[in-house]
Amino acid sequence: MISRVLVADLPRHVGERVRIAGWVHRRRQLKSVTFVVVRDRSGLAQVVAAGSGGPPEETVVEVEGLVTANPQAPGGLEVTEPSIGLLSEPAKPPPFDLYRPSLSAALPTVLDNAALALRHPRLKEVFTIAAASVAGFRSALDGLGFTETHTPKIVSSATESGANVFGIDYFGKRAFLAQSPQFYKQALVGVFERVYEVGPVFRAEPHDTARHLAQYTSLDAELGFIDDHHDVMTVLREAIAGMAAAVPETGVVVPEKIPEIHFADAQELIARLSGEDPRGEPDLAPAHERLLSDWALRTHGSEFLFVTGYPMAKRPFYTHPDPERPAYSRSFDLLFRGLELVTGGQRLHRHAAYVAALAARGESAEPYRDYLGVFAHGMPPHGGFALGLERWTARLLGLPNVRQAALFPRDSHRLTP
């Protein structure tokens, strides 16, 4: 197939005979002619064949023909005088029409047949945008001196001292799927100073909502020699801007300075605007995240909002407290269009502080011996963040369910395909 021409390149070959190859996207039969629309990774091309018949939709074909200009044809050209050959057996009809502008099937049907549904150009575009976003994330952090890493996803203990982990049998021993690369990326600050990772994480949470997955792709970063969490927020802003720049067609605008509000002030604002009183709660409810995002858009013209200083009671044990307000933390969430998109903050970096933090929570330091040992050998002040790719993509494209931004989603009910 070295001589194959992609559909997107056909305008450069008008008047020439070429060979294209792909799937039969649509077949329309008239009395004396058949229009066959061929789909490859770059787009759609109309092939005009004399007579009736032809392979059914989704059959893989190669076509040799003349590239002919025709203002009436899709894209302004078509392939005429074709010779159509099959590269596989005639395809069975899929459970939905892939040639229609949108899939009419219900989401469970789409997910049950994901390998076919993803062939639809609009569904495929979701993951093209996700891939471009990851490339933008990598490019932004590479430009800031970060090193990409790849850490284990099988671990010996729960990463963040929580119960929401998947246990597995590891050669007769108890092991777990990692909730995050948190411990490893902190340790690697002691090696590279600035690290990031793009990889799967696993959460055994019994949620059955439109915003949760049991496995998702996490974009993590950690950096050393910071003053506080605001240095982490500055780097996150650059990463988000890089992701947005990689997908300009989505039109998302990242402000030069993302507005921020302290958690305590956010609760006061919610009480004032909603008539509810969330003060004393350790976290924000989804409705409150939406209210704050609406406020940020009205007040600051920003679809992004940092909420800083979450209560220590809600944050993992490795979170650095605010020295001036010890009940609150040097942490943050980034809200985007009404939804928590990123969580991050400054971490503890002294060994004694970790031992004290675990003791204060009534936890033994023994399960974290390897992790804590790193801090006995000198670690700088550091912090980081984690961003869920599927949430980013779903919010970016206005998808109502995060499963629509996962290739083969895993949740509390779905383990196939």
FIKOL-661691 format. One line per field, with one value per residue (C-alpha): x, z, y; residue in one letter; residue number from 1. Coordinates in steps of 0.05 Angstrom, whole numbers, plus 5000, padded with zeros to 4 digits. Example, Ala and Ser with C-alpha at 12.3 -4.5 7.8 and 13.67 -1.06 7.14 Angstrom:
BEGIN
u: 5246	5273
w: 5156	5143
v: 4910	4979
resn: A	S
resi: 1	2
This chain:
BEGIN
u: 5000	5060	5026	4960	4935	4896	4829	4853	4908	4863	4859	4932	4918	4861	4867	4910	4893	4905	4892	4853	4833	4786	4716	4652	4619	4556	4529	4473	4445	4411	4384	4449	4502	4524	4555	4604	4631	4698	4724	4797	4832	4834	4763	4710	4713	4657	4669	4623	4614	4572	4515	4485	4510	4575	4600	4558	4574	4637	4669	4743	4760	4813	4794	4835	4805	4810	4807	4756	4736	4661	4634	4571	4609	4628	4694	4690	4717	4703	4736	4710	4723	4737	4761	4737	4770	4754	4808	4764	4699	4634	4619	4559	4514	4531	4475	4469	4479	4550	4538	4485	4507	4498	4486	4414	4428	4424	4489	4490	4483	4539	4584	4567	4590	4646	4695	4644	4613	4681	4686	4633	4669	4638	4654	4724	4735	4725	4788	4827	4815	4834	4899	4915	4902	4952	5003	4991	5000	5066	5091	5076	5111	5170	5179	5181	5237	5195	5214	5161	5159	5123	5110	5081	5006	5011	5028	5034	4990	4934	4965	4926	4906	4836	4791	4774	4826	4821	4855	4890	4927	5001	5036	4999	5008	4958	4969	4929	4917	4945	4897	4949	5024	5027	5081	5125	5121	5139	5199	5220	5222	5284	5313	5289	5259	5201	5163	5098	5061	5003	4973	4914	4892	4840	4786	4741	4686	4614	4592	4542	4542	4556	4622	4657	4696	4731	4790	4810	4871	4906	4953	4998	5054	5099	5152	5203	5232	5165	5145	5073	5014	5009	5073	5037	4976	5020	5048	4978	4954	5010	4993	4919	4936	4980	4922	4874	4922	4928	4853	4837	4774	4741	4746	4764	4800	4848	4858	4928	4911	4856	4813	4815	4773	4789	4746	4719	4701	4670	4624	4604	4590	4548	4508	4495	4476	4437	4403	4436	4488	4546	4592	4624	4621	4691	4678	4637	4574	4567	4513	4560	4615	4565	4544	4616	4632	4573	4596	4667	4640	4594	4645	4711	4692	4729	4706	4760	4762	4813	4783	4840	4850	4806	4799	4855	4802	4783	4854	4904	4954	5011	4978	5014	4972	4966	5014	4969	4904	4922	4852	4858	4908	4954	4913	4866	4815	4808	4735	4720	4649	4617	4659	4721	4774	4840	4862	4930	4970	5034	5058	5094	5168	5199	5201	5180	5119	5096	5103	5064	5010	4997	4997	4946	4901	4911	4949	5011	5072	5092	5051	5086	5156	5186	5149	5169	5241	5250	5237	5291	5342	5327	5268	5254	5188	5144	5074	5035	4968	4926	4878	4828	4832	4762	4731	4771	4748	4676	4673	4710	4660	4597	4587	4535	4568	4642	4635	4628	4700	4728	4745	4722	4696	4701	4652	4617	4575	4617	4676	4667	4680
w: 5000	4992	4930	4967	4967	5027	5015	5044	4991	4931	4913	4895	4845	4802	4732	4756	4767	4839	4888	4952	5005	5064	5085	5046	5087	5045	4983	4942	4882	4825	4761	4721	4771	4842	4889	4937	4993	5017	5087	5108	5168	5134	5108	5058	4982	4932	4880	4819	4790	4729	4740	4805	4862	4899	4967	5029	5081	5123	5073	5065	4993	4949	4890	4830	4790	4761	4808	4775	4796	4807	4846	4862	4895	4969	4975	4903	4872	4861	4836	4768	4721	4783	4792	4861	4895	4962	5015	5060	5055	5048	5116	5159	5172	5237	5290	5271	5209	5212	5151	5186	5214	5285	5317	5338	5383	5459	5497	5524	5453	5429	5486	5476	5403	5415	5365	5310	5338	5342	5267	5263	5244	5301	5354	5326	5329	5405	5413	5360	5404	5467	5434	5412	5483	5511	5460	5482	5555	5540	5497	5550	5606	5562	5550	5625	5637	5659	5646	5626	5670	5671	5740	5764	5763	5809	5881	5948	5987	5976	5947	5985	6048	6021	6012	5940	5909	5868	5900	5856	5866	5851	5849	5912	5947	5958	5913	5886	5823	5834	5848	5823	5812	5872	5914	5854	5824	5891	5897	5826	5844	5882	5816	5761	5801	5751	5725	5691	5671	5626	5645	5672	5745	5779	5830	5861	5876	5871	5836	5779	5754	5689	5717	5746	5716	5749	5702	5671	5642	5690	5669	5730	5745	5804	5813	5866	5896	5901	5950	5958	5919	5876	5839	5822	5799	5753	5720	5715	5679	5628	5618	5608	5560	5521	5517	5494	5441	5413	5400	5375	5341	5409	5423	5496	5524	5583	5619	5631	5705	5725	5781	5849	5912	5980	6001	6062	6019	5967	6021	6042	5969	5960	6022	5996	5925	5937	6004	6027	6082	6064	6117	6157	6100	6082	6006	5951	5925	5849	5850	5887	5835	5781	5820	5830	5757	5736	5784	5755	5685	5703	5747	5714	5644	5658	5647	5696	5771	5824	5892	5942	6015	6021	6093	6115	6138	6065	6036	6036	6094	6050	6038	6066	6115	6111	6166	6181	6180	6199	6190	6116	6066	6012	5961	5904	5855	5785	5763	5689	5664	5729	5744	5785	5732	5770	5842	5867	5919	5959	5993	6058	6046	6115	6143	6213	6185	6151	6214	6253	6199	6199	6275	6277	6234	6276	6222	6227	6187	6173	6108	6081	6102	6031	6014	6078	6072	6012	6055	6105	6050	6032	5991	5970	5979	5923	5897	5838	5806	5770	5713	5686	5610	5600	5643	5604	5537	5558	5585	5525	5476	5519	5525	5578	5601	5614	5584	5516	5524	5542	5486	5523	5590	5655	5710	5766	5714	5651	5641	5566	5509
v: 5000	5047	5077	5088	5160	5185	5218	5284	5286	5275	5350	5347	5291	5319	5290	5231	5158	5139	5083	5095	5045	5044	5025	5032	5087	5094	5062	5095	5059	5095	5065	5067	5089	5073	5124	5091	5136	5109	5127	5126	5156	5224	5233	5213	5207	5195	5141	5139	5070	5051	5003	4979	4936	4940	4918	4933	4986	4975	4927	4942	4960	4989	5033	5053	5110	5179	5239	5285	5356	5362	5422	5382	5326	5326	5362	5385	5322	5248	5186	5163	5104	5061	4991	4968	4909	4876	4872	4830	4791	4832	4861	4843	4903	4939	4948	5021	5064	5093	5137	5180	5248	5221	5154	5145	5085	5091	5098	5026	5000	5046	5023	4950	4957	5007	4978	4992	5055	5089	5085	5140	5204	5245	5193	5184	5259	5258	5216	5254	5315	5276	5254	5325	5349	5299	5322	5394	5374	5339	5396	5448	5410	5389	5463	5476	5425	5366	5293	5242	5180	5114	5085	5017	5006	4945	4966	4933	4981	5030	5093	5146	5109	5097	5036	5051	5004	4940	4881	4830	4765	4776	4709	4688	4755	4811	4871	4929	4969	5039	5096	5145	5151	5198	5165	5151	5219	5250	5204	5223	5297	5275	5250	5297	5355	5360	5299	5283	5220	5201	5134	5094	5097	5055	5074	5021	5071	5045	5108	5102	5173	5209	5236	5174	5117	5058	5067	5132	5166	5213	5269	5278	5326	5340	5394	5412	5476	5511	5565	5541	5514	5577	5555	5490	5528	5570	5507	5477	5539	5531	5457	5473	5529	5480	5430	5483	5509	5438	5437	5507	5483	5475	5550	5543	5605	5598	5666	5691	5687	5640	5670	5637	5636	5606	5548	5586	5646	5600	5572	5642	5659	5596	5613	5683	5663	5599	5607	5542	5540	5494	5523	5468	5418	5390	5390	5422	5388	5382	5435	5482	5471	5491	5553	5575	5564	5606	5660	5659	5665	5723	5759	5744	5720	5655	5584	5563	5575	5555	5538	5537	5519	5457	5432	5386	5336	5324	5320	5261	5257	5281	5349	5410	5450	5526	5550	5609	5570	5498	5472	5489	5463	5489	5452	5468	5443	5471	5477	5478	5490	5469	5408	5392	5378	5379	5367	5388	5425	5427	5364	5353	5344	5330	5259	5281	5317	5253	5212	5264	5270	5195	5192	5248	5207	5145	5108	5067	5089	5017	5008	5070	5052	5053	5117	5153	5131	5177	5238	5218	5228	5300	5325	5396	5432	5405	5397	5373	5359	5306	5319	5269	5265	5238	5293	5345	5318	5310	5381	5409	5378	5385	5310	5294	5229	5218	5148	5182	5205	5136	5088	5025	5051	5013	5028	4989	4952	4949	4902	4890	4899
resn: M	I	S	R	V	L	V	A	D	L	P	R	H	V	G	E	R	V	R	I	A	G	W	V	H	R	R	R	Q	L	K	S	V	T	F	V	V	V	R	D	R	S	G	L	A	Q	V	V	A	A	G	S	G	G	P	P	E	E	T	V	V	E	V	E	G	L	V	T	A	N	P	Q	A	P	G	G	L	E	V	T	E	P	S	I	G	L	L	S	E	P	A	K	P	P	P	F	D	L	Y	R	P	S	L	S	A	A	L	P	T	V	L	D	N	A	A	L	A	L	R	H	P	R	L	K	E	V	F	T	I	A	A	A	S	V	A	G	F	R	S	A	L	D	G	L	G	F	T	E	T	H	T	P	K	I	V	S	S	A	T	E	S	G	A	N	V	F	G	I	D	Y	F	G	K	R	A	F	L	A	Q	S	P	Q	F	Y	K	Q	A	L	V	G	V	F	E	R	V	Y	E	V	G	P	V	F	R	A	E	P	H	D	T	A	R	H	L	A	Q	Y	T	S	L	D	A	E	L	G	F	I	D	D	H	H	D	V	M	T	V	L	R	E	A	I	A	G	M	A	A	A	V	P	E	T	G	V	V	V	P	E	K	I	P	E	I	H	F	A	D	A	Q	E	L	I	A	R	L	S	G	E	D	P	R	G	E	P	D	L	A	P	A	H	E	R	L	L	S	D	W	A	L	R	T	H	G	S	E	F	L	F	V	T	G	Y	P	M	A	K	R	P	F	Y	T	H	P	D	P	E	R	P	A	Y	S	R	S	F	D	L	L	F	R	G	L	E	L	V	T	G	G	Q	R	L	H	R	H	A	A	Y	V	A	A	L	A	A	R	G	E	S	A	E	P	Y	R	D	Y	L	G	V	F	A	H	G	M	P	P	H	G	G	F	A	L	G	L	E	R	W	T	A	R	L	L	G	L	P	N	V	R	Q	A	A	L	F	P	R	D	S	H	R	L	T	P
resi: 1	2	3	4	5	6	7	8	9	10	11	12	13	14	15	16	17	18	19	20	21	22	23	24	25	26	27	28	29	30	31	32	33	34	35	36	37	38	39	40	41	42	43	44	45	46	47	48	49	50	51	52	53	54	55	56	57	58	59	60	61	62	63	64	65	66	67	68	69	70	71	72	73	74	75	76	77	78	79	80	81	82	83	84	85	86	87	88	89	90	91	92	93	94	95	96	97	98	99	100	101	102	103	104	105	106	107	108	109	110	111	112	113	114	115	116	117	118	119	120	121	122	123	124	125	126	127	128	129	130	131	132	133	134	135	136	137	138	139	140	141	142	143	144	145	146	147	148	149	150	151	152	153	154	155	156	157	158	159	160	161	162	163	164	165	166	167	168	169	170	171	172	173	174	175	176	177	178	179	180	181	182	183	184	185	186	187	188	189	190	191	192	193	194	195	196	197	198	199	200	201	202	203	204	205	206	207	208	209	210	211	212	213	214	215	216	217	218	219	220	221	222	223	224	225	226	227	228	229	230	231	232	233	234	235	236	237	238	239	240	241	242	243	244	245	246	247	248	249	250	251	252	253	254	255	256	257	258	259	260	261	262	263	264	265	266	267	268	269	270	271	272	273	274	275	276	277	278	279	280	281	282	283	284	285	286	287	288	289	290	291	292	293	294	295	296	297	298	299	300	301	302	303	304	305	306	307	308	309	310	311	312	313	314	315	316	317	318	319	320	321	322	323	324	325	326	327	328	329	330	331	332	333	334	335	336	337	338	339	340	341	342	343	344	345	346	347	348	349	350	351	352	353	354	355	356	357	358	359	360	361	362	363	364	365	366	367	368	369	370	371	372	373	374	375	376	377	378	379	380	381	382	383	384	385	386	387	388	389	390	391	392	393	394	395	396	397	398	399	400	401	402	403	404	405	406	407	408	409	410	411	412	413	414	415	416	417
